[in-house]
Amino acid sequence: MYFGNWKGWLIKGLAILTIFLAVTAWQGRNLISKQTPAPSFRLPALSGPTVALEDLRGRRVLLYFFAPWCKVCDLSISNLNWVRRIWDEKSVSIFAVALSYKELQSVEAFLERNALDVPVLLGTRELLNSYRISAFPTVYVLNESGNIDGSTVGYSSTLGLLWRTLWLKRAPRQLKCYLYADSSSNKLLHTF
């Protein structure tokens, strides 16, 4: 395969990456700083019990704030399902938090388009302000002490969410990698 002027492609790729990183940094400029205690909340779940942040101490927490009208949220929220499949509930608590909606039906319609394997909480205007959210989606990762470990604004891939949740700190003991002889064989060679 011929790419022509590879230096030109490299320069264009670096320019796009630089613009992407600059926009991401600009969008997240007002988010709460790392190692700051996360603002407390007690929110109703769309289905299930009310969730209080204080009850989650001792676990890492991923909060994915979305708006039902947000097209980027439509594209990225399903990545939470992959994160849930990899990290069990003991490793990290994952919540999608609906904000900036006028009626419950808009949240329900969003979830009909995007089936989720994680609890959905119904956020408030006060929560939006206390977490300094000005764009969607916004993701916060909290450590076991309830302090903010990281945050980002905009599209997050599955790998990006995994990286933000636990990989930066440590891989959980529950995660196991399996090495098989080949794709057609079920012969296990090694577990690590």
N, C-alpha and C positions, 0 to 999 in steps of 0.2 A: 504494500500500500504506500502510495506516495503522498506526502503532505506538503510538497512544495517548499516554501521557505519556512523551515521549522523555527527559525528565530522570530519571524513575524508572528507565528502561532503562539509561541512562548510569551512574547511581549503582550499580545492581546489577552491571553489567559491570565497573566499577572495583573493586567489592568482591570479585568473583570473581577478577579479575586480582591484586589485592593478596593474597588468601588463597593463590592458586597460587604467587606469587613468595615469599611467606613460608614456605610448606611446602617449596619447592625449596631456599631458602637454609638452612632448618633441617636438611634431609636432607643437604646438602653441607657442613655446618659443620666436619666433621672430615677432609675430604679434604685431600690434599697441596696446599700453597700453590703459586701460580703462580711460575714461574722457579726452582723447586726441581728439582734433577736427579731424573729418574724412577728409581724402583728398578729395578735390573737384573734380567733374567730370561733363562732359557733353557728353552723349553717345547716339548713335542712337539706336532705338528700332528695333527689327526684323520686327515688324509691329506696326505702330503707331508713335507718335511724339518722338522727341529727349527728353531725360530726363536729367535735371540738378539737382545735389544734392541740390543746393541753393534753388530751387523751392519747396523742400520737408520740409523746416524748419517748425516747429510747429507740425510735425507728427513723430511718431516713424518709423524707417525704418529697414527692414531686407534685407540684401544683401547676396544672396546665389551665391558664385562664383563657377563655374563648368567648366570642360573641356569635350568636346564631347567624348573623348576616355576613360574617367574615369569610371571604372566599379562601384565604390562605389557611384558615382554621379547617375548612372543608378538606383541603388537600393534606394537612399534616396530622389531624387529630387521631386518625387510625393508627399512627405510629405508636400511640400509647398501648394499643393491644399487643404489639410485638414486645414492647418493654415488659408488659405484664407477663407474657409467656416466658420470658427469660428470667426475670427477677420475681421470686415469690413474695407473698404478702409479708413474710417475716423480714425480708431484706429491705423492701421499700414499699411505702404506702403511696399509691398513685390516685390522684383525684383530678377530674376535669371539673372546672368551676365556671359555670355560665354567668356572664356579666353582660351589661349593656343590652338587655332585652326588655321589651315593653310588656309582653304577655308570655305566660307559660307555654302556650301553643307554639310559639316560635322556637323555643328550646326543644320541645318534643318533635317538631318537624325537622330540626337540625339532626336530632338523634335518629330519626327514621332514615335519613340519608347516610348517617355515619354510625353504624352499630358499634357500641363500645363495651369492652370487658372490664371497665373500671367504673367506680361510683361517680355519679354526676351530682355536684353540689350546686345549689342555687344561691349565687352571690348577691351582694347588695352594692348600692352606690358607695356606701361607707367603706366597704372592702376594696373596691376599685381605687378609692382615694388613698386608703392606708397602705396599699401595696404599690402606689404610684404608677398605675397602669394607664398608659396613654395610647397604646397600640395593641393589636391582637395578631396572633396569639402571644401571650407572655408566659414564660415558664420560670418558676422559682424552684430551686432544690434546697431543702432544709436538712441540716445534719441531725444527729440523734439528740442534741441539746436544744433543738428548736431554732438554731441560728441559720442564717442564710449562707449557703455554701456557693451558690451560683445562680445566675439568672440570664435570660436571653429574651429577645423579642424577634418575632418573625418565624418563618418556617424552620422546623427542627426535624431532621431525619431520624429514623430509628437509631442509627449509630450515634447521632448527636445527643439524643436523649439518654442513651446508655452511657455515653461518655460523661454526661453531666451528672447522672444519678450516682453511679458507684465506681466507675472505672478510675476516676481521678483519685478517689480515696483508697479503694481496695476492691478486689473482686470478692464477692461473698462466697462463703464456704458451700452454699447450696448450688453454685454454678459448677457444672461438670462438663468437661469436653471429652468427647469420645472419638477415638481414631479407629476406623474400620479398615479392613484389608482392601476393599474396593467398593464402589457404589452399588454393586449387585450382590455383595456378600453381607451377611449379618455377623460375620466373624469379628469379634471385638479384639483389637490388638492392644489398646492401651486406654486407660482412663486417667485424666489429669485435671 
